[in-house]
Amino acid sequence: MHELAVTQQLLHLALKRADAARVIALSIAIGELSTFSEDAIEFCWGHVARGTACEGATICFSRIAAALTCRDCGHVHDWAGEPAPCPRCGSLRLDVTAGEDLLLESIDVETEPATDG
């Protein structure tokens, strides 16, 4: 389960950026061609975050659309869900240039209210 290793890395990044503050939520973007499972990440999160400043933090997921770039003409276009030639030049020489990602977009931390001196 590669989600466990990724979730452990997300925890490490969140704790480092939170600087001892309690983490409330993480926003994670997953590419539509990615093999990462939201359910598996949430399951692993519940285990790896236990006993840390991230325990109880929610994870909000969004999707990154897949995009292809033609090697012949450089045209970038959305992936339509199945193999198709470049809509500009008809080439089949295409590279996936977006949609295989997993990105930690933001971390929400609890801030303490200012106290009167």
PLY file of the C-alpha trace (Angstrom):
ply
format ascii 1.0
element vertex 117
property float x
property float y
property float z
element edge 116
property int vertex1
property int vertex2
end_header
0.00 0.00 0.00
1.91 3.02 -1.25
-0.66 5.33 0.38
0.91 4.59 3.79
4.30 5.98 2.75
2.69 9.01 1.11
0.51 9.65 4.16
3.54 9.46 6.44
5.25 12.05 4.24
2.15 14.28 4.36
2.24 14.04 8.16
5.92 14.96 8.21
5.31 18.01 6.00
2.26 19.12 8.01
4.05 18.86 11.35
7.08 20.71 10.00
4.99 23.56 8.55
2.61 23.77 11.52
5.51 24.55 13.87
3.86 22.94 16.93
0.41 24.41 16.26
-2.53 22.03 16.06
-3.36 21.09 12.46
-7.06 21.36 11.66
-7.19 20.40 7.99
-5.11 19.54 4.96
-6.06 20.18 1.34
-4.71 17.60 -1.05
-5.06 17.56 -4.84
-4.90 14.21 -6.61
-4.52 13.81 -10.36
-7.31 12.01 -12.14
-4.79 9.53 -13.57
-3.14 8.95 -10.19
-3.40 5.55 -8.57
-3.77 7.07 -5.09
-6.99 6.26 -3.27
-8.67 8.97 -1.18
-10.18 6.32 1.09
-6.80 4.65 1.68
-5.12 8.00 2.44
-7.85 8.88 4.94
-7.59 5.44 6.55
-3.79 5.72 6.87
-4.09 9.32 8.13
-6.17 8.18 11.08
-3.34 5.87 12.12
-0.21 7.90 11.39
-1.59 11.15 12.85
-2.60 9.54 16.16
-0.82 11.19 19.09
0.50 14.13 17.02
-0.57 17.74 16.50
-2.36 16.45 13.38
-4.65 14.03 15.19
-8.26 14.74 14.24
-7.35 16.92 11.25
-9.61 16.49 8.26
-8.40 15.95 4.72
-10.13 17.76 1.87
-9.49 16.34 -1.59
-9.70 17.98 -4.99
-8.90 16.61 -8.43
-6.30 17.69 -10.98
-7.45 17.22 -14.56
-5.27 15.17 -16.86
-3.54 16.98 -19.71
-1.53 15.80 -22.70
1.18 17.62 -24.62
1.91 16.76 -28.24
5.61 16.06 -28.88
5.28 17.20 -32.48
3.43 20.53 -32.28
3.53 21.29 -28.54
-0.26 21.62 -28.23
-1.55 21.03 -24.70
-5.06 19.64 -24.32
-7.25 17.89 -21.78
-7.30 14.12 -21.77
-10.72 12.95 -22.92
-10.65 9.68 -20.98
-9.37 7.48 -23.79
-6.47 7.56 -26.24
-6.98 10.07 -29.04
-4.64 11.87 -31.43
-3.61 15.49 -30.97
-6.59 17.67 -31.94
-4.27 20.18 -33.64
-1.94 18.02 -35.78
-3.24 14.43 -35.45
-0.02 13.08 -33.93
-0.14 10.13 -31.58
3.14 11.16 -29.92
1.66 12.53 -26.68
3.03 12.90 -23.16
0.96 13.08 -19.99
1.89 16.45 -18.47
-0.73 16.73 -15.71
-3.02 14.44 -13.82
-0.61 11.99 -12.21
0.11 14.32 -9.27
-0.49 14.28 -5.57
-0.02 17.73 -4.07
-0.32 19.08 -0.55
-1.98 22.39 -1.38
-2.56 23.85 2.08
-2.45 23.20 5.80
-4.90 24.89 8.16
-3.65 25.34 11.70
-5.36 26.45 14.88
-4.31 29.90 15.92
-4.64 31.12 19.42
-6.52 34.39 19.93
-4.44 37.38 20.89
-4.34 38.05 24.62
-4.56 41.45 26.21
-1.26 42.42 27.82
0 1
1 2
2 3
3 4
4 5
5 6
6 7
7 8
8 9
9 10
10 11
11 12
12 13
13 14
14 15
15 16
16 17
17 18
18 19
19 20
20 21
21 22
22 23
23 24
24 25
25 26
26 27
27 28
28 29
29 30
30 31
31 32
32 33
33 34
34 35
35 36
36 37
37 38
38 39
39 40
40 41
41 42
42 43
43 44
44 45
45 46
46 47
47 48
48 49
49 50
50 51
51 52
52 53
53 54
54 55
55 56
56 57
57 58
58 59
59 60
60 61
61 62
62 63
63 64
64 65
65 66
66 67
67 68
68 69
69 70
70 71
71 72
72 73
73 74
74 75
75 76
76 77
77 78
78 79
79 80
80 81
81 82
82 83
83 84
84 85
85 86
86 87
87 88
88 89
89 90
90 91
91 92
92 93
93 94
94 95
95 96
96 97
97 98
98 99
99 100
100 101
101 102
102 103
103 104
104 105
105 106
106 107
107 108
108 109
109 110
110 111
111 112
112 113
113 114
114 115
115 116
